[in-house]
Amino acid sequence: MTRPVTLFTGQWADLPFEEVARMASEWGYDGLEIACWGDHFEVDKALADDDYVRRKREVLDKHDLGAWVLSNHLLGQATCDYPIDERHRAILPARVWGDGDPEGVRRRAAEEMKDTARAAAKFGVNTVVGFTGSPIWYTVAMFPPTPDAMIQRGYREFADRWNPVLDVFEEHGVRFALEVHPTEIAYDYWTTVRTLEALEHRESFGLNFDPSHYVWQGFDPVTFLWDFRDRILHVDCKEARLRTGDGRSGILGSHLPWGDPRRGWDFVSTGHGHVPWEDCFRTLNAIGYDGPVSIEWEDAGMDRLDGAPEALEFVRRFNFSPPTAAFDSAFGSGG
């Protein structure tokens, strides 16, 4: 049986949860990767109201949809970010932003991430996808010259802030899957290695595989997937296209808005970019990943109501099952 294909609701949080569930079901999705913003999943209400989770499940059941994970990128970002500023205020609930004091914001965000683990367990899922923020991303240009001791302190700070959060995740049998992504503590291959080392390879901390963020940085998604195969807890599907061949556009985006043709890269509809999807799915089969594959729709040049069903059709083509045991027995492992 192939992996379930879900729709990440983060880009649809302006719509009511039931409306998104209805559309996803009509398009043929198997379930939802539910974002913890908008009215899609409200962590505080899930813990305060015993009927809240039941009502969410009733909506899913009504539309014949499953749910295997929650996603709380926005709160996760604020737990360990530097600096904390107006960008965070725009994405955080007022109760977390408070008076805007950076350390207060980080501490309140960390408490809400602990609550997210509790709410996920109550909802009946064992994985939360999200961001961590980073105290060292702002040094990525390495100028003024950044001493290694400063980077080491950043990883220690990350571990100090996230280990107490992960204690609660483990207490409730829930795992956290970091989306490896620019602005996070792990944004490429080697920073992922250092992040896992900083946490001493805690079992409750794994990875969300989203290769769209790898191809524009220039590292190989298939190698990443294979080398971190024991840490892949969830998979997101979206595309990235590079436009760096005109002699003007670079991979950093130039602070140009999404969809601007002068950008050196952009998100595009699934199947129209540079991710080696067939190789990725074959590697998912090889490592035995059988969890959900979630379509994260982001394309500034296409309406999402057109793009979401098109992306589902594309992913269905590649989300094939591995060979059966009968095939292996008949043909052997070589030849």
N, C-alpha and C positions, 0 to 999 in steps of 0.2 A: 504494500500500500504506500502511495506517495505521501509526502509530508503535507499537512494542512497549509493552505495559503490564506493568510489573513490580511486585513487592511489596517494599517496604523492610523488611528483616529486623530493624531496630533494636528494634522493639517486641515482637519474638518471640525475643530472644536468650536467654530462659530455657529455650527448647526446643532440642534438638539440631538442627544444621544440616540433616541429612538429613530429619528430621521436617517442618521448615518447607518444604523443597523438595518433599516428597511432597504436602503439603496444597496448596501454591500450584499445583502441576501439576494436581491433581484439581479445583481451583476453576476452572482455565482461564487462569491467568496465563502470560505469555510468558517471564518470567524473574524474576530477583531483583536488587534493589539491595542488595548484601551489606554488612552492618555489620561493622566491625573490632572486635567485642567478642563476648562469649560464645565459643562454639566456631565461630562462623560464618566468620570469617577472622582468623587470628592472624598479624599482620605478622612477628613475630620467627620464628615457625615457618616461614612461607613463605620467608624468606630463608635459614634454617639448613638446611632439609630440601628437597632437590631433588624429592622425591616428593609434598610437601605440596600444591603447586598442581595436580599431576596428579590427586591424589585428589579435590580439590574439583571439578575439571572433570568427573571421572567421575560424581560425584553429580548435577551439573547435566545431563549427557548422559543419565543413567539416567532422569531425570524430564522430559526434553525441554524443558529450560529454558535460556535464555541469560543472560548477565551482561555488562553494558556499563560498569558503574561499581563502585567501592568507596566506602564512606562511613566516615569516621573523625572524627565530630563530637567525640567525647570528648577525644581527644588534641589535636585542633586547638584546643579551647576553652582548654586550659591553656598554650598557647604564648605567649599575649599577654594574659592576663587580670589584672585587679586588682580586689579582692585575691584571693590564693590562700589558701583556707581549707578547712574540713572538707567543704564541698560538693564540692570537687575530689577530696579524698581518697576520697569515696564512689564516684567514677566512673572513677578512674584505676587502672591496674595498680600493684601494690606497687613494681615496679622503677622506675616513673616518679615515684611519690610520694616514695619514698626516706625521708629524714628530715623531709620537709615544708618544708624551707627554700624560700621562694617562688621565688627566682631559680633554684635548682637544679631545681625542678619545671618551670619554663618551659623551661630549656635541655634537659632530658631529653625533654620533650614535643616540642620542635622537632626533635630528632634522630630521634624516632620518626615524625614527619611526613615527614621526608626518607626514612626507611625505607619509609614507606607508598607513596611515589612509586616506589621501587625494586621493591617487592612488586607494585604494580599493573602495572608494565611486565612483570614476570615472569609475572603471571597473564593478561596479554594484553588489558588494558583501558587506556584513555588518559585517564580522568577519575576524580578523587577528589572526592567531595562532603564538605563539612564546615563546621566553625565555625573562627573565628580567635581568639575571645575579644576583649576590649577593655580598654585602659587608661583609657578615658574614659566608659564606660557608667555608672559609679557617679556621675557628675556630671550625669546626664540631667535632674534636677529644676532644675538651674541655680541652686540655692541651697544653701549660701552662694554669692554671685555668682561665677560661673566666668569668669575672664578668657579671652579668645580665645587668648592665648599658651599657656595650659594645654592647650586643645584641640589647638592646633597641635603642641605637644610630644607629645601622645598619638598623633597621626597619624604623626609622625616615628618614634616608638618602634615603632608597628605596622610601618612600612616597614622599619626596621632589623632587626626580628625576622623578618619574613616574606620579605624579599628573598633571604637565604641559603637558605631553604627552597625558594623558587621556582627558584633556580639549579639545585637537584637535580631538581626536576620537569622543567625544560626539558632538562636533560641526558638524561633518560630518555623524553622525548617524552610526558609526562603533564601534564594541566592540572588546576588546582584550582578547584572551583566552590564559592564561599562561599554558604551559605544565608543570605540577608538576613533578619535575625531579631533581636528584642530581646536584649540582652546582647552582641551582636557589634559590631565596628567599623563595620559598615554595617547599620543596622536599619530604615531607611526610604529614601525617594527621595534626599534631599539628602546623607545620610551615605554613600550608595552613590556619588554623584558624587565626594565628597571622598576616599573610599577608593581609587577608581580613579586619581584624581589623585595621591594619595600614592605609589602604585606606578608612576607615570608610564605608566599603561595597558599594563602588561606583558601580552603575549599569553597567557602561561601562567595568568593569573588571570582567572576569569570568575565567573558567577553561577549559583546554583541557584534557580529560580523556584518559590516556594512562596507562593501568594497568600493562604493562610489567615492569615498574619502581617501582611498588608497591610490587610485589610478592617476588622479591629478597631481599627487605628490611624487609619483614615479616609483612606488614600490609595488611588488607583485602580490595581488590578492591570493593567488593559489598557494604560493609559498607561505604566506601568513597563515592561511587556513590550515595547512598541513602542520606547520611547526607549533601552532597553538591549539591543536585539535582536541586536547584534553580540557580546554577552557572555553570552548564555543558553547554558549548556553542559548543563543538565539541568533536568528539571521534576519537582516533587513535587506530588501531589494530596492535600489534606485540606481539611476545612471548618472554618469558624469561625462561631459564632452570637453575635450581640450581644444582651444583655439589659439595656440601659441606659435603658429607658423607664419604670422604676418610681420614679424620683426618688431612689433609694438607691444603685444599682449603677453603678460607673464602669469605664472601660476598663482600669484598672491591675490589676483582679482582687482587690484588697483582702486579699491574702495568705490567701485562702480556698482550700481544696483543689479540685482538678479535679473537676468534676461537681457542686459545691455550687450549688444554684439561686440563691444570693445573689450569685454572681459576675457581673460585668458582661459577661463573654464567656467562651466555652468552645469547645473542639473538639467537633464533632458529626460524625455519619456523613455521608459524601460525598453531597451533594444535598439536605441539610436545613439549609443555612446561607446565608451571604450572598455567597459568591464567585460572580461572573458567569461561570460555567463555559463557556457557549456562546461568549460573546465572547472568552474566553481562548483557546479552541481555534481559533476563527476567526483570531485574531491569530497563534497559532503557525503556522497554515497560511500566513498572509500573509508572515511573516518567514522561512519555509522551514525551520522547526525539524523535523527528522526523527529526533531521538534518542528515547530511552525516556521514557515517562511513568510515574512511580512512585507507587504508592498508599502513603502513610504513614498507617497506621491508628492514630488516637488518638480515642477516644470513651469517657469515663468512665461513660457511661450505657448502653453496649451491649457485649455480649460480642463479643470480636474474632472468634470463630469464626462468628458471624452476620454481623458487619460487613464482614469482608474480602471475601467473595464478593458481598455487596450492593454494595460500593464498586466492584468490578470491573465489575459489570453497568452501573452508572451511568456510569462512565468510557467504557466501550465505546460508549455512546449518542452521546457528544460527540466521541470521538476519530476523527472522520471525515476522509477524505482531501480535499485541495484539489481544485479543478476540474481536469479533464484538459486537455491541450493541444488535443484535438479540440473540447472544449466552447468553449474560448477562441476557437479559430479560427472555429467556426460562428457564435458570437454576438458576437464582437468584445469590446472592453473597455468599451464604453458602451452606450447605447441604453435 
